[in-house]
Amino acid sequence: MADTWLRTNIDPLIQSATFQDGGLLIIVFDEASSSDATNGGGRIVWVAVSPKSKLGYQATTLYQHPSTLRLMLKGLGVTVFPGAASGAPDMNEFFTP
């Protein structure tokens, strides 16, 4: 069922000319149990789908949600980041220039 949904809804998006011209789809989901407090809330899965993503890349840097906010705002051309995003590590290492 999930494969069919992805094929129907996500595949047309990532195959589109607009997306292929530098688009980015971020998929985030929480895998931690409710008792996992590692780094403030447990581990999550974070996947970047983009023609500029490094294939199969795994970072060793600890990233948290403010880094994702910073990445999205940067992609929109924002240069001043709010709250914790202002000091969050950049996620440039996931992408080719």
C-alpha positions in Angstrom: 0.0 0.0 0.0 2.8 2.4 0.9 4.7 1.6 -2.3 1.6 2.4 -4.4 1.0 5.7 -2.6 4.6 6.7 -3.1 4.5 5.8 -6.8 1.3 7.7 -7.3 2.0 10.8 -5.3 5.8 11.3 -4.9 7.2 9.8 -8.1 5.5 12.4 -10.3 6.9 15.1 -8.1 10.5 14.0 -8.2 10.3 13.2 -11.9 9.1 16.7 -12.8 11.4 19.1 -14.6 10.9 21.7 -11.8 12.1 19.3 -9.1 15.0 18.0 -11.3 16.2 21.6 -11.5 17.3 21.7 -7.8 14.2 20.6 -5.9 14.3 19.2 -2.4 12.0 16.8 -0.6 12.8 16.2 3.1 11.2 13.2 4.8 11.5 13.1 8.6 10.0 10.6 11.0 10.5 9.8 14.6 11.8 6.3 15.3 12.4 6.7 19.0 10.4 5.2 21.7 8.7 7.5 24.2 11.3 6.6 26.8 14.3 7.6 24.6 15.7 10.9 25.6 19.0 10.7 23.7 20.1 14.2 22.7 16.8 15.7 24.0 14.3 13.3 22.3 15.7 10.3 20.7 16.9 9.5 17.2 14.9 10.4 14.0 15.2 9.4 10.4 15.9 12.3 8.1 16.1 11.7 4.3 16.9 14.3 1.6 15.6 13.6 -1.9 17.2 15.9 -4.4 19.1 15.8 -7.6 21.9 17.6 -5.6 21.8 15.0 -2.7 24.9 12.9 -2.2 23.7 9.3 -2.8 23.6 7.2 0.4 25.5 9.9 2.4 25.4 9.6 6.2 26.7 12.5 8.4 28.5 12.0 11.6 27.5 15.5 12.8 24.7 15.7 15.3 21.8 17.6 13.7 18.5 18.5 15.3 15.3 20.1 14.0 16.7 23.7 14.0 19.2 22.6 11.3 16.3 21.4 9.1 14.6 24.8 9.6 17.8 26.6 8.7 18.2 24.5 5.6 14.7 25.2 4.4 14.9 28.9 5.1 18.3 29.1 3.3 16.7 27.4 0.3 14.1 30.2 0.3 16.8 32.9 0.3 16.4 33.9 4.0 19.6 35.0 5.6 18.6 35.8 9.2 17.4 32.7 11.0 15.0 32.7 14.0 15.5 31.1 17.4 17.7 28.0 17.6 18.1 27.9 13.8 20.4 30.9 14.1 23.1 28.9 15.7 22.3 25.4 14.3 24.9 23.6 12.2 24.5 24.0 8.5 23.5 20.9 6.5 25.5 21.7 3.4 27.5 18.4 3.6 24.5 16.5 2.3 24.6 18.2 -1.1 26.9 18.6 -4.0 27.6 22.3 -5.0 
